[in-house]
């Protein structure tokens, strides 16, 4: 169908969401994830109503939904309005929603506010110009996807569970298999000799792009500068104390692909190894596949287990480290956590599991996969087979759901990075694909 969806509408909706800083913060009344996420929900409601969508429900500040159609069964389209923190290194405002050279910039432009805007405009087009629907369609926006997913846990406790669906939070043509995920918090008491102070990372699911280090004893500045140059490490001494305080720079990346980034903690440990002399950081800094932790595993469908050293806080109160682990089929998440504990116990470390999600898998032969693939291929002519990945999406919360776009093959993955962006033409194409997909899944109940 030739949907009359405007790229101007998509950009307007996305920009209104991007301009809200919606990272997880302290809970407030009616705002369990803080006022930023609350304001993002309010902006989402306002844009939905502006597009003529009136059936909007807010679930206690955990999630918000827009519904169209009739029927007993529900097609769920799941997006999230929370983001990771902006971080450093931007060349444009991370909260500006700037459009330059056909690209929409901002934190959440790709993950997941731009896709949410495309899905909302698609839903409005179906409501206004689509055929009668035999299923209801709910566009459900959560507010805690980048942290603990308590948004969807609450939603599924108080709302009807959709029968099937998709989430615009990944790649085209479609992702039918996702690794499992663990967030592990490592704790060590302050009895370790205080050779250094270290602060790095914003969230476990981001490769830290900078580490701030203070040494207990000064080192010759010329020696450290020469060593950094030889090792190819970016070092910024503190002007006030250039022999003891430093910022070590890396390159951010999504935790599911830690090898694509340059972990600033690893760089700091390499450069200041003699001064830090910490066996725990020595073990963790180089381990992106679980070998040092004794949890390495690989299988053909989902590939290799990955480990991201995401957040480090080491000071006089002790050490707190957050790891993000993504694991394939054939290994159990809680067993992984137990093995990490056994490995680190001799170092005086306690391991706490903050988040656990099992592997998500929908057969590539499943009718849901085949129908969505057919929609995508009609629009693009691209016969790329369905994908698997290390990222975690809301698809797993429904069970019978998959990740479906909006990133087209060949586009760079800039989620969680500085200058995050999405091509406006990609969002427009995605919106048209989503409109057809909604009709395909909801025009009549099976």
C-alpha positions in Angstrom: 0.0 0.0 0.0 1.2 3.5 -0.8 1.2 4.9 2.7 1.0 8.7 3.0 3.6 9.0 5.7 5.6 12.2 6.0 9.3 12.4 6.9 8.5 15.8 8.4 6.1 14.2 10.8 8.7 11.5 11.7 11.4 14.0 12.3 9.1 16.2 14.4 8.0 13.3 16.6 11.6 12.0 17.0 12.9 15.5 17.7 10.3 16.0 20.5 11.5 12.8 22.1 15.2 13.4 21.6 15.0 16.8 23.3 13.9 15.1 26.5 16.8 13.8 28.5 15.4 10.4 29.6 18.0 8.4 31.4 17.1 6.4 34.5 17.1 8.6 37.6 15.7 8.6 41.2 12.0 7.6 41.3 9.4 10.3 41.9 5.6 10.0 42.3 4.2 8.7 39.0 7.7 8.5 37.6 9.4 5.3 38.8 12.4 6.0 36.5 12.7 9.7 37.2 11.2 12.8 35.7 13.1 12.6 32.4 11.4 9.3 31.4 8.1 10.8 32.7 8.5 13.8 30.4 9.4 11.5 27.5 6.1 9.6 28.0 4.2 13.0 28.1 5.9 14.0 24.8 5.0 10.6 23.3 1.3 11.1 24.4 1.2 14.6 22.9 2.6 13.5 19.6 0.2 10.5 19.4 -2.8 12.8 20.0 -1.4 15.3 17.4 -1.4 12.4 14.9 -5.1 11.7 15.7 -4.5 8.7 18.0 -6.7 8.9 21.0 -6.6 5.6 22.8 -3.5 6.2 25.0 -3.0 4.5 28.3 -0.3 5.2 30.9 0.7 2.3 33.1 1.8 4.0 36.3 4.8 5.7 34.7 6.3 2.3 33.8 5.1 2.2 30.2 2.6 4.0 27.9 0.7 2.6 24.9 -1.4 3.6 22.0 -4.0 1.2 20.7 -6.0 0.9 17.4 -8.2 -1.7 15.9 -10.6 -4.3 17.3 -10.5 -8.0 18.2 -9.6 -10.4 21.0 -6.0 -10.8 20.1 -3.3 -8.1 20.2 -0.3 -7.4 18.0 2.4 -5.7 20.1 4.9 -3.2 18.7 7.4 -2.5 21.4 9.7 0.5 21.7 11.5 2.2 24.5 11.9 5.9 25.3 14.8 5.7 27.9 18.3 6.1 26.7 21.9 5.7 28.0 23.6 8.8 29.1 25.0 11.2 26.5 28.6 10.7 27.2 31.4 12.9 25.7 32.8 13.5 22.3 29.7 14.9 20.5 30.1 17.3 17.6 26.5 18.3 17.8 24.1 18.7 20.7 23.1 15.2 21.9 19.7 16.6 22.9 19.1 18.9 19.9 17.6 16.6 17.3 19.7 18.3 14.7 19.3 17.2 11.0 22.4 17.5 8.9 23.1 15.9 5.5 20.0 13.8 5.8 20.9 12.4 9.2 19.0 13.0 12.5 21.4 13.3 15.4 20.8 12.9 19.1 20.9 10.4 21.9 18.2 7.9 21.1 18.1 8.9 17.4 18.7 5.2 16.5 18.1 3.6 19.9 15.2 3.9 20.2 13.4 7.3 19.8 13.8 7.6 16.0 12.3 4.1 15.5 9.6 4.9 18.0 8.7 8.0 16.0 8.6 5.9 12.8 6.4 3.3 14.5 4.0 5.9 15.8 3.6 7.5 12.4 3.0 4.1 10.9 0.3 3.3 13.4 -1.4 6.6 12.7 -1.3 5.9 9.0 -2.9 2.5 9.5 -5.6 4.0 11.8 -6.5 6.6 9.2 -6.1 4.8 5.9 -5.7 1.1 6.5 -8.2 -1.7 6.2 -10.3 -3.0 9.0 -8.3 -4.9 11.6 -9.2 -8.3 13.1 -6.7 -7.8 15.9 -6.0 -4.8 18.1 -2.6 -3.2 17.7 -0.7 -1.7 20.6 2.4 0.4 20.3 3.9 0.0 23.7 6.7 2.3 24.9 8.7 1.3 28.0 11.0 3.4 30.1 13.6 1.1 31.6 15.0 -0.9 28.7 18.6 0.4 29.1 18.7 -0.8 32.7 16.6 -3.5 34.3 13.4 -3.9 32.2 11.2 -3.4 35.1 8.9 -1.4 32.8 7.9 -4.5 30.8 7.7 -6.6 34.0 5.2 -4.2 35.4 3.3 -3.8 32.1 2.8 -7.6 31.7 1.5 -7.8 35.2 -1.2 -5.2 34.8 -2.0 -5.3 31.0 -3.1 -7.9 28.5 -0.2 -9.8 26.9 0.0 -9.4 23.1 -0.3 -12.6 21.1 2.7 -11.8 18.9 4.6 -8.8 17.7 7.9 -7.1 16.9 10.2 -4.4 18.2 11.8 -1.6 16.0 15.0 -1.7 18.0 17.6 -3.5 15.9 18.4 -4.4 12.3 16.6 -5.3 9.1 15.8 -7.7 7.6 14.9 -9.2 11.0 16.5 -10.6 14.1 15.1 -14.0 15.3 17.7 -14.9 17.8 19.3 -12.9 20.7 21.9 -13.9 23.2 21.1 -14.0 26.9 22.3 -11.2 29.1 23.7 -10.7 32.6 24.6 -7.7 34.6 27.0 -8.6 37.3 28.0 -6.2 40.1 31.4 -7.0 41.6 32.1 -5.7 45.1 35.4 -5.7 47.1 35.9 -4.1 50.5 38.3 -1.2 51.0 41.1 -3.2 52.6 43.0 -3.3 49.2 46.0 -0.9 49.3 44.9 2.4 48.0 47.4 2.7 45.1 44.9 4.5 42.9 41.5 6.0 42.5 39.6 5.1 39.3 36.2 6.1 37.9 35.1 4.9 34.5 31.9 4.1 32.6 28.3 5.3 32.6 26.3 2.1 32.2 27.3 -1.6 32.1 25.9 -1.9 28.5 28.4 0.7 27.1 32.1 0.3 26.5 33.6 3.1 28.6 35.3 5.8 26.4 37.2 7.5 29.2 38.7 6.6 32.6 39.7 9.1 35.3 42.7 8.0 37.3 44.5 9.4 40.4 47.7 7.7 41.6 48.8 7.6 45.2 52.4 8.3 44.2 53.5 10.7 41.5 55.2 9.4 38.3 57.5 11.3 35.9 55.3 13.0 33.4 57.8 12.6 30.5 58.1 8.9 31.1 54.3 8.4 31.1 53.8 10.6 28.0 56.5 8.7 26.1 55.0 5.3 27.1 51.5 6.5 26.1 52.8 7.5 22.7 54.5 4.2 22.1 51.4 2.2 23.1 49.0 4.4 21.1 47.1 5.4 24.1 45.4 8.8 24.4 46.3 10.5 27.7 45.2 13.8 29.1 47.1 14.9 32.3 45.3 17.0 34.8 46.8 20.6 34.6 46.6 20.9 38.3 48.4 17.7 39.1 49.9 16.3 35.9 52.1 13.7 37.7 49.2 12.0 39.5 45.9 12.7 37.9 45.0 11.6 34.3 42.2 11.0 32.0 42.7 8.0 29.6 40.6 8.0 26.5 39.1 5.1 24.6 36.3 4.6 22.1 32.7 3.7 23.1 30.7 0.9 21.6 27.7 -1.2 22.5 28.4 -3.9 25.1 27.2 -6.6 22.8 30.2 -6.0 20.6 32.9 -4.9 23.1 35.7 -5.7 20.6 34.5 -2.8 18.4 35.3 -0.3 21.0 38.5 0.6 22.9 37.8 0.2 26.6 39.4 3.1 28.5 39.8 1.0 31.7 41.9 -1.5 29.7 44.0 1.3 28.3 44.5 2.8 31.8 45.6 -0.6 33.2 48.0 -1.1 30.3 49.6 2.3 30.7 49.7 2.4 34.5 50.1 -1.3 35.2 53.1 -0.9 37.5 51.4 1.9 39.5 48.0 0.3 39.8 49.2 -3.3 40.4 45.7 -4.7 40.9 45.2 -8.4 40.1 41.4 -7.9 39.7 41.8 -5.2 37.0 44.6 -7.2 35.4 42.2 -10.1 35.0 39.1 -8.1 33.8 40.7 -5.5 31.6 41.7 -7.9 28.7 38.8 -10.3 29.0 36.1 -9.7 26.3 35.2 -13.4 25.7 35.1 -14.8 29.2 38.4 -16.8 28.9 40.0 -15.2 32.0 36.8 -15.6 34.0 36.4 -19.3 33.1 33.1 -18.8 31.3 34.1 -18.8 27.6 31.6 -20.5 25.3 30.7 -20.5 21.6 28.1 -22.1 19.4 27.3 -21.8 15.7 24.0 -19.9 15.9 24.7 -17.1 18.3 28.5 -17.2 18.3 30.8 -16.4 21.2 30.0 -15.2 24.7 31.1 -11.6 25.3 32.1 -9.7 28.5 32.1 -5.9 28.8 33.9 -4.2 31.7 31.3 -1.4 31.7 31.6 0.6 35.0 34.4 0.9 37.5 34.3 2.8 40.8 37.4 2.3 43.0 38.1 4.6 46.0 38.5 4.6 49.7 35.1 2.9 50.2 36.1 -0.1 48.1 35.7 -1.4 44.6 32.5 -1.7 42.6 32.6 -3.0 39.1 29.7 -3.8 36.7 30.1 -6.4 33.9 27.8 -6.9 31.0 27.8 -10.6 29.8 26.1 -11.8 26.6 25.9 -15.5 26.2 24.8 -17.9 23.4 22.7 -21.1 23.6 24.1 -24.1 25.5 25.0 -22.3 28.7 22.9 -21.1 31.7 23.1 -17.5 32.9 23.0 -18.3 36.6 25.7 -20.9 36.1 27.8 -18.2 34.5 27.3 -16.0 37.5 28.2 -18.8 39.9 31.4 -19.6 37.9 32.4 -15.9 38.0 32.0 -15.9 41.8 34.2 -19.0 42.1 36.8 -17.4 39.9 36.9 -14.1 41.8 36.4 -15.3 45.4 40.2 -15.7 46.0 40.5 -12.0 45.1 38.1 -11.0 47.8 35.2 -10.2 45.4 31.5 -10.8 45.9 29.3 -11.1 42.8 25.7 -9.9 42.7 23.4 -10.6 39.7 21.5 -7.4 39.0 19.9 -8.5 35.7 19.4 -11.8 34.0 17.7 -12.5 30.7 17.8 -15.9 29.0 18.5 -16.5 25.3 15.6 -15.5 23.0 15.0 -17.7 19.9 12.2 -17.8 17.3 12.7 -20.4 14.6 13.5 -18.8 11.2 10.7 -21.0 9.8 8.1 -19.6 12.2 5.2 -17.9 10.3 5.8 -14.6 12.1 9.4 -14.5 10.8 8.3 -15.5 7.3 5.5 -12.9 7.1 7.6 -10.1 8.3 10.5 -11.1 6.0 8.0 -11.0 3.1 6.9 -7.5 4.0 10.6 -6.3 4.2 11.5 -7.9 0.9 8.6 -6.4 -1.0 9.8 -3.0 0.0 13.5 -3.5 -0.6 14.1 -6.5 -2.8 16.8 -7.5 -0.3 17.0 -11.3 0.2 19.3 -11.2 3.2 18.4 -14.1 5.5 17.2 -13.4 9.1 19.8 -12.5 11.6 21.0 -13.3 15.2 22.7 -10.9 17.5 24.2 -10.2 20.9 21.8 -7.3 21.7 18.8 -7.7 23.9 15.4 -6.3 22.8 11.8 -6.3 24.2 11.0 -9.2 21.7 12.0 -11.6 24.5 9.4 -10.2 26.9 6.6 -11.4 24.6 8.1 -14.6 23.5 6.5 -14.8 20.1 8.1 -11.7 18.8 11.2 -10.6 16.9 13.4 -7.5 16.4 12.5 -5.8 13.1 14.6 -2.9 11.9 15.1 0.0 11.5 18.8 -0.2 10.6 19.3 -1.3 7.0 22.2 -3.6 5.9 25.4 -1.7 5.6 24.5 1.2 7.9 27.0 1.8 10.8 26.0 0.8 14.3 26.2 4.0 16.3 23.9 3.2 19.2 25.3 4.2 22.5 28.1 6.2 20.8 28.9 9.9 20.4 27.1 11.5 17.4 24.4 8.8 17.4 22.3 9.3 14.3 19.9 7.7 11.9 19.2 8.6 8.2 15.8 10.3 7.8 15.2 8.3 4.6 15.7 5.1 6.6 13.1 6.1 9.2 10.7 6.9 6.4 11.2 3.6 4.7 10.9 1.8 8.1 7.6 3.6 8.8 6.2 2.3 5.5 7.5 -1.2 6.2 6.0 -1.1 9.7 2.6 0.1 8.4 2.5 -2.9 6.0 3.7 -5.2 8.8 0.9 -4.0 11.1 -1.7 -4.7 8.5 -0.1 -8.1 7.7 -0.2 -9.2 11.3 -3.5 -7.6 12.3 -5.8 -7.4 9.3 -7.4 -10.6 10.4 -7.0 -12.9 13.3 -5.8 -16.4 12.6 
